[in-house]
Amino acid sequence: MGTKHDKKRFFIVKYNIKPDGKFDEFVELSKKKLGTGKLTEAKVVLDLVNKTVVKCDLPKVPANIPYENVYEHYRKWYADVIDQFLTS
């Protein structure tokens, strides 16, 4: 891909809360520009290239949480996928 896509690498997390209070976590990695729909549905969006929190809308999590904290939390579970995505 061209260099314009190198800067558009996002880690996107969506949650679906079930009636029993449990939830499903859906993770997506995208090289494309974030559309309004994706940004609205997502609870967490990280820009992996610029290392910024684009969105973090989770209960009991401060709005200005540092990128490193959020990244390290998800990296515990998705390190292999993130590494593969960034090197592809």
C-alpha positions in Angstrom: 0.0 0.0 0.0 1.0 3.6 -0.5 2.3 5.9 2.2 -1.1 7.5 2.7 -2.3 4.3 4.2 0.7 3.9 6.5 -0.7 6.6 8.8 -4.2 5.2 9.0 -3.9 2.2 11.3 -6.6 2.0 13.9 -7.5 -0.5 16.7 -11.2 -0.4 17.2 -13.2 -2.0 20.0 -17.0 -2.4 20.1 -19.0 -4.0 22.9 -22.4 -5.7 22.8 -24.1 -6.0 26.2 -26.3 -9.0 26.6 -29.5 -9.1 28.6 -27.8 -11.1 31.4 -25.3 -8.2 31.9 -22.4 -10.0 30.2 -20.8 -8.6 27.1 -19.2 -9.5 23.8 -16.0 -7.7 22.7 -15.5 -7.1 19.0 -12.1 -5.9 17.9 -11.2 -4.6 14.4 -8.0 -3.3 12.9 -8.3 -0.9 10.1 -6.0 0.9 7.7 -8.9 2.9 6.3 -10.1 6.3 7.4 -12.6 6.1 10.2 -16.2 6.9 9.1 -18.8 8.5 11.3 -20.6 5.1 11.7 -17.6 3.2 13.0 -16.6 6.0 15.3 -20.1 6.3 16.7 -20.4 2.5 17.3 -16.9 2.1 18.8 -16.2 2.4 22.5 -12.4 2.5 22.1 -10.4 3.7 19.1 -6.6 3.9 19.2 -4.4 5.4 16.5 -1.5 2.9 16.5 0.8 5.1 14.3 0.4 8.4 16.1 -0.1 6.7 19.4 -3.1 8.6 20.5 -6.5 7.7 22.0 -9.1 8.8 19.4 -12.0 7.7 21.6 -12.4 6.0 24.9 -16.0 5.9 26.1 -16.0 3.3 28.9 -17.6 3.5 32.3 -15.3 4.5 35.1 -12.5 5.3 32.7 -11.3 8.9 32.6 -11.7 10.7 29.3 -8.0 11.7 29.3 -6.5 8.3 29.9 -3.0 8.0 28.5 -2.6 6.0 25.3 0.0 3.7 26.9 -2.5 2.6 29.5 -5.2 1.7 27.0 -2.7 0.1 24.6 -1.1 -2.1 27.2 -4.5 -3.3 28.5 -5.6 -4.5 25.0 -2.1 -5.7 24.1 -2.4 -8.3 26.9 -5.1 -10.0 24.9 -4.4 -9.1 21.3 -0.6 -8.7 21.0 -0.2 -11.3 18.2 -2.9 -9.7 16.1 -1.6 -6.2 16.6 2.0 -7.2 15.8 0.9 -9.0 12.7 -1.2 -6.0 11.6 1.6 -3.5 12.1 4.1 -5.5 10.2 1.9 -6.5 7.2 
